[in-house]
Amino acid sequence: MTITETVSLNGQDKGSTNSMTIASVAEVLQRIITVPTSEMTVLTFTSSTPGSSTAIGLNEANIRYIRMTNKDDTNFIQITTISDGNNECAHKLEAGHSLMIPVSEEGTANVHDADSSALTVSFGDLASVTALADTSACDLEIFVAGV
């Protein structure tokens, strides 16, 4: 995976490129879904791959990379990560922006497990991700790589 920022400031290149190699990628999921103004589950993670008609079910042990991009040019999307302890952490994904969820080499995606206070930091395994469009429906690109 390669992330590149291209910026020219007063004629000088101020961008950067960062790369990460994921060995043995065997599966890539790339999908654009329309997120309504009511909350919907967009990803689920379990020890199997259940899924549903709207949520993409993924085997948590196989995942190595997760990116979501708001394809809208105006409205934000609220992305909520839900831990296996059923605790939530919300992120405001502005129009045109991307959110990456870090995943370890062993396939563990740990998210903030805020059961009582955002100031008390602990982490839990990622169980699901929901999305909620702000003012009107937005397209959300989901890209997941797994082994």
Backbone torsions as a table, in degrees:
resi	resn	phi	psi	omega
1	MET	NA	138.3	-179.9
2	THR	-130.5	131.3	175.4
3	ILE	-113.8	126.8	-178.8
4	THR	-126.9	128.8	171.6
5	GLU	-109.2	127.0	178.9
6	THR	-112.6	113.5	-179.1
7	VAL	-138.4	131.6	173.8
8	SER	-118.2	123.0	-178.9
9	LEU	-124.4	116.4	-177.2
10	ASN	52.9	40.9	177.2
11	GLY	79.3	2.4	-179.7
12	GLN	-110.3	138.0	178.0
13	ASP	-72.3	119.4	178.6
14	LYS	-117.4	12.1	-179.3
15	GLY	-81.0	178.1	177.0
16	SER	-152.5	161.9	176.2
17	THR	-131.4	132.3	177.2
18	ASN	-128.1	134.2	-178.0
19	SER	-124.1	150.9	175.3
20	MET	-138.9	130.5	179.5
21	THR	-98.9	130.1	176.0
22	ILE	-113.6	112.9	-177.7
23	ALA	-73.2	143.8	170.4
24	SER	64.5	36.6	175.3
25	VAL	-63.4	123.5	-177.6
26	ALA	-116.8	-13.0	-177.2
27	GLU	-147.1	134.3	175.1
28	VAL	-127.7	131.8	176.4
29	LEU	-116.6	121.6	176.2
30	GLN	-132.4	122.5	-174.9
31	ARG	-149.1	142.1	172.3
32	ILE	-111.0	123.7	179.1
33	ILE	-120.5	153.9	176.3
34	THR	-92.6	120.8	-178.8
35	VAL	-95.9	122.7	179.6
36	PRO	-81.9	-179.0	178.1
37	THR	-85.7	12.8	170.0
38	SER	-120.1	142.0	-173.6
39	GLU	-61.7	136.0	176.8
40	MET	-136.0	147.8	175.1
41	THR	-79.5	129.2	-178.8
42	VAL	-111.9	-23.7	176.9
43	LEU	-140.9	141.2	171.8
44	THR	-130.3	145.4	-177.6
45	PHE	-127.6	123.4	178.2
46	THR	-143.9	-175.1	177.4
47	SER	-82.0	-2.8	173.5
48	SER	-126.8	-159.7	179.1
49	THR	-132.2	72.1	-174.4
50	PRO	-72.6	-60.5	-178.8
51	GLY	63.9	-176.5	176.8
52	SER	-155.8	-172.1	-178.8
53	SER	-67.9	-22.8	179.7
54	THR	-115.5	-31.1	-178.0
55	ALA	-95.0	137.5	177.4
56	ILE	-85.4	118.9	179.9
57	GLY	-91.1	129.6	-175.9
58	LEU	-131.8	144.5	175.8
59	ASN	-78.9	113.7	-172.9
60	GLU	-58.7	-31.0	-177.8
61	ALA	-70.7	-19.7	-176.5
62	ASN	-95.3	-12.9	-173.7
63	ILE	-77.8	138.2	178.3
64	ARG	-127.9	-16.0	-176.0
65	TYR	-155.8	133.8	178.2
66	ILE	-135.3	127.3	174.5
67	ARG	-136.7	138.5	174.0
68	MET	-126.6	133.9	-179.0
69	THR	-126.4	128.7	176.1
70	ASN	-79.7	111.6	-176.5
71	LYS	-84.8	-3.2	-179.9
72	ASP	-73.7	154.3	179.2
73	ASP	-102.7	2.4	-176.8
74	THR	-134.1	-49.1	-168.6
75	ASN	-98.3	151.1	175.9
76	PHE	-91.7	163.9	175.0
77	ILE	-122.7	133.5	173.4
78	GLN	-86.5	119.3	177.0
79	ILE	-105.6	125.7	-179.9
80	THR	-118.6	123.3	174.0
81	THR	-93.9	136.7	-177.5
82	ILE	-121.0	124.9	-177.3
83	SER	-80.5	169.0	176.4
84	ASP	-67.1	-13.9	172.9
85	GLY	-86.1	5.9	179.7
86	ASN	65.9	28.2	175.3
87	ASN	-101.9	151.1	-171.0
88	GLU	-118.4	151.3	173.1
89	CYS	-140.0	120.7	-175.5
90	ALA	-98.3	148.5	178.7
91	HIS	-131.9	136.8	176.3
92	LYS	-92.8	112.3	-178.7
93	LEU	-100.3	98.8	-176.6
94	GLU	-64.3	160.5	178.0
95	ALA	-54.7	130.5	178.0
96	GLY	79.8	-4.4	-176.9
97	HIS	-94.6	162.9	179.0
98	SER	-121.4	152.4	175.7
99	LEU	-127.2	125.8	175.4
100	MET	-109.8	136.4	176.9
101	ILE	-104.6	118.9	-177.9
102	PRO	-65.0	138.0	178.3
103	VAL	-129.3	134.8	-179.6
104	SER	-73.6	168.1	177.1
105	GLU	-63.1	-21.5	179.3
106	GLU	-89.5	-1.7	178.3
107	GLY	89.7	22.0	178.8
108	THR	-100.3	121.1	174.2
109	ALA	-104.5	106.4	179.3
110	ASN	-96.9	133.8	179.5
111	VAL	-125.3	161.4	179.4
112	HIS	-58.6	126.1	-177.5
113	ASP	-108.0	68.4	-172.1
114	ALA	-82.5	85.8	-178.0
115	ASP	-82.8	-23.8	179.8
116	SER	-137.4	-31.0	-176.3
117	SER	-152.0	135.7	176.4
118	ALA	-66.6	-16.8	179.4
119	LEU	-82.2	-18.2	176.4
120	THR	-94.1	106.1	-174.3
121	VAL	-94.4	122.9	169.6
122	SER	-144.3	163.3	-176.4
123	PHE	-125.3	145.9	176.8
124	GLY	-133.4	161.4	178.1
125	ASP	-65.0	143.3	177.8
126	LEU	-71.1	124.7	179.4
127	ALA	-104.2	-37.1	179.6
128	SER	-162.2	167.0	177.6
129	VAL	-133.3	131.8	175.4
130	THR	-115.0	161.0	178.8
131	ALA	-137.6	147.4	-178.1
132	LEU	-147.2	116.4	179.0
133	ALA	-75.9	147.4	-175.5
134	ASP	-71.5	-75.1	-171.6
135	THR	-102.0	-38.3	177.0
136	SER	-146.6	165.9	-177.1
137	ALA	-55.2	142.9	-179.5
138	CYS	-130.8	148.3	172.9
139	ASP	-84.4	135.1	179.7
140	LEU	-123.1	121.7	175.2
141	GLU	-90.3	130.5	177.6
142	ILE	-116.9	128.8	178.2
143	PHE	-129.4	123.3	-178.8
144	VAL	-132.8	133.8	174.7
145	ALA	-116.7	139.3	-179.5
146	GLY	-142.3	167.8	-179.9
147	VAL	-106.2	NA	NA
